[in-house]
Every structure is written in structure tokens, then in C-alpha cells.
């Protein structure tokens, strides 16, 4: 198990004991389920070429996150195209942080 703090151990323990109760309404749960189904649909295949070094680094990151590397790649790409991927610009003090522009709709 990855490094967890005391709060995370407490939550995990409560989950394992079955003492956590959902506060979501049936309508909210249905909305969340529909969103999850729509997000999880993967109906296209893409082949890309990556350098061995980049692929190795991606595989290491995926292992640290506990997921397959293909899932990590798909997640990063999804966050990028949906405008939720934040890019840190420069590591020099005083430089700003910018977000990637949202894609045009319509």
C-alpha cells in the first residue's frame, strides 16, 4: 500500500468495517453513474510512437499510481482536451502558472 497518513488509514479502516454511509440521493447516484458510463466508453484505438525513455517514465508513473500505463495515458489526454490539465511554466521563481486553453465547442 502506498504511504498513507493517519486520516487516510482512519477512512480506509471505516470503509473496511462498512461503517461509511452514502449521503448522495438516488437522483445524484444515477447522475454519477451516467457520467461514469459516458466517461468510460473507449470506442477507438490509437497507435502512437514514443521514445523508450518516455514510455519507461510513463510506466513508472502508472505503477506509482497503481494503474495500467495505457489508462494513465488516456487519462492525461482526456484532461488535456477537456481543459483540466494544468501546465507549470518554468521552475524559476516569479514565473507564473498557466492552464491549457479550453477547446472550442460548436
Rosetta blueprint (number, residue, H / E / L):
1 X L
2 X L
3 X L
4 X L
5 X L
6 X H
7 X H
8 X H
9 X H
10 X H
11 X H
12 X H
13 X H
14 X H
15 X H
16 X H
17 X H
18 X L
19 X L
20 X L
21 X L
22 X L
23 X L
24 X L
25 X L
26 X H
27 X H
28 X H
29 X H
30 X H
31 X H
32 X H
33 X H
34 X H
35 X H
36 X H
37 X H
38 X H
39 X H
40 X H
41 X L
42 X L
43 X L
44 X L
45 X L
46 X L
47 X L
48 X L
49 X L
50 X L
51 X L
52 X H
53 X H
54 X H
55 X H
56 X H
57 X H
58 X H
59 X H
60 X H
61 X H
62 X H
63 X H
64 X H
65 X H
66 X L
67 X L
68 X L
69 X H
70 X H
71 X H
72 X H
73 X H
74 X H
75 X H
76 X H
77 X H
78 X H
79 X H
80 X H
81 X H
82 X L
83 X L
84 X L
85 X L
86 X E
87 X E
88 X E
89 X L
90 X L
91 X L
92 X L
93 X L
94 X L
95 X L
96 X L
97 X E
98 X E
99 X E
100 X L
101 X L
102 X L
103 X L
104 X L
105 X L
106 X L
